[in-house]
Amino acid sequence: MQKINNEIIKPDHRVIFDIVETGSGVLDLGCGGGELLNLLVREKKVKAQGIELREKAIYECVEKGLSVFHGDIEGGLGEYPDDSFDYVILNQSMQETRKIELVLRESLRVGRKVIVGFPNFAYIRSRFSLFLKGRAPVTPSLPYKWYESPNVHFLSIKDFKGYCKEKGINIIKTYYLGSKGIIRCLPNLLALNAIFVLCK
């Protein structure tokens, strides 16, 4: 965990905070309780909008003074014109989305850049758990037991890179996070989480 103005924040939130430029327009898809969005509004003065499905999380966002719509991102973003936002954020929500292709296509349409963060299912401890124990892995980035998990897609860093190449999506920047910081070698094996910055 790291700090910004004495506030402890998650490592993936720190990376995204550093990516997003001050004063930019941000749409956070699956924004949860608004921790990241609130940080960006407070510290970077972004013009922020969130979309969240869970009512409890929406109440948490409203308590923080955030503008959040109750909606399912799988229904598309048709109400937003092209290039409405500087950044669209899909952090820790893509793997829970059934219609990934639609959500990514719409995100790239309404955002000039898209920030995608997800847990790496090919992490070495996950591989060992499956290979040696014969059980679905539970790790810091995959904390759920198989029957509790909201994840519907299980992807690795290599999977996502291959997907982007196949679909003609440009990867501007990549960040690979381990338990103690940035991973610089063998990310598909050693990274717990990945963050990609994409554009059309």
Phi, psi and omega in degrees: 000144179240171182238144167231118184051048178067009176261127179283128180232158180290151181302320180292326177294324179296316180298313181294321176304317181290331180287314188288131181277148179302135176078006182279168177266130187230132171243120182254112182269121185073053190283356180061221180280004174085017182300311181291314182298319179297318178299316181293321179294314185289314188264334183243004176053039179284156172269107195248145174219136177241155171231128184215145182267324186280125184298320180301318180293323179297318178300321178296321178295316181298321177298333178273358180082020183269150175269110184226132176265142174275114182190166179256117183295343179286348176279358180093175182237038187301336181284349180259131175289168177303144176053041179288334186229152173287322181224136166248129183251129174234076184258119179060029177232341183297319183290348177263001185261127180285320183262066185301315184299316178297313183296317179292317179300314179293322178298317179290336178285314185272345180243143176289326174225149178237129178255118182244127176234136181206157176285141180273110183285352179262012178305142189304320180292328176294319179296316180296319180300317181288318185286313186274320183265341182070027182233151176300133186289149170234118183227174178303327179268349176232071190280359185265145168288157189305326184275354179251349190291134174279351184289133176247347177236138181240101187235156176252174176298317178298320178302313185290322176298317179297320179298313180299320178296315181298322184266000179072030178268129181277129175264115182276317186207149177230147176225132181240126187247130174252188182291339183239016178135202183289136176261128185250347178222151181048053185298326182296336180264322192253346183271136174280320182225155176231147174231126180243140170252122187241157169213171182298000000 
